[in-house]
């Protein structure tokens, strides 16, 4: 797997994952929408930690400035 996410993209995903988790655990967002946001936050966190987004590969997007 080649890294295809830049630092800004990874940072935004981490912040969104934290916000989604906070909304879920404070019960601001509940039910199906809350569960979807929690799962989406988990995906954002995982992809930002490894620096690879499979969807970016399918769409031909690369936000990583460094050529590896």
C-alpha positions in Angstrom: 0.0 0.0 0.0 1.3 3.4 -1.0 0.5 6.4 1.1 -2.1 8.5 -0.7 -3.1 10.9 2.0 -1.4 14.2 3.0 -0.9 15.6 6.4 -3.8 18.0 6.2 -6.2 15.3 5.0 -5.1 13.0 7.8 -5.5 15.7 10.4 -9.0 16.6 9.3 -10.0 13.0 9.4 -8.7 12.6 13.0 -10.6 15.7 14.1 -13.8 14.5 12.5 -13.4 11.1 14.1 -13.1 12.7 17.5 -16.1 14.9 16.9 -18.2 12.0 15.7 -17.2 9.9 18.8 -18.0 12.8 21.1 -21.4 13.3 19.5 -22.1 9.6 19.9 -20.9 9.2 23.5 -22.5 12.3 24.8 -25.8 11.1 23.2 -26.2 14.2 21.2 -26.7 12.0 18.1 -28.4 8.7 18.8 -30.0 5.8 17.0 -29.0 4.7 13.5 -27.4 8.0 12.6 -25.3 7.9 15.8 -24.1 4.4 14.9 -23.3 5.4 11.3 -21.3 8.4 12.5 -19.4 6.2 15.0 -18.5 3.7 12.3 -17.6 6.4 9.9 -15.4 8.0 12.6 -13.6 4.6 13.1 -13.0 4.4 9.3 -11.6 7.9 9.3 -9.3 7.2 12.2 -8.0 3.9 10.7 -7.4 5.4 7.3 -5.6 8.5 8.7 -3.4 6.3 11.0 -2.2 4.2 8.0 -2.2 7.0 5.5 -4.1 5.0 2.9 -7.6 5.5 1.7 -9.0 2.7 -0.7 -11.6 5.1 -2.0 -8.9 7.5 -3.1 -7.3 4.7 -5.1 -10.5 4.0 -6.9 -11.1 7.6 -7.7 -7.5 8.4 -8.6 -7.0 10.9 -5.8 -3.7 11.5 -4.1 -3.3 14.3 -1.5 0.2 13.2 -0.4 2.7 15.7 -1.7 5.7 13.4 -1.2 6.4 11.0 -4.0 7.1 7.5 -2.6 
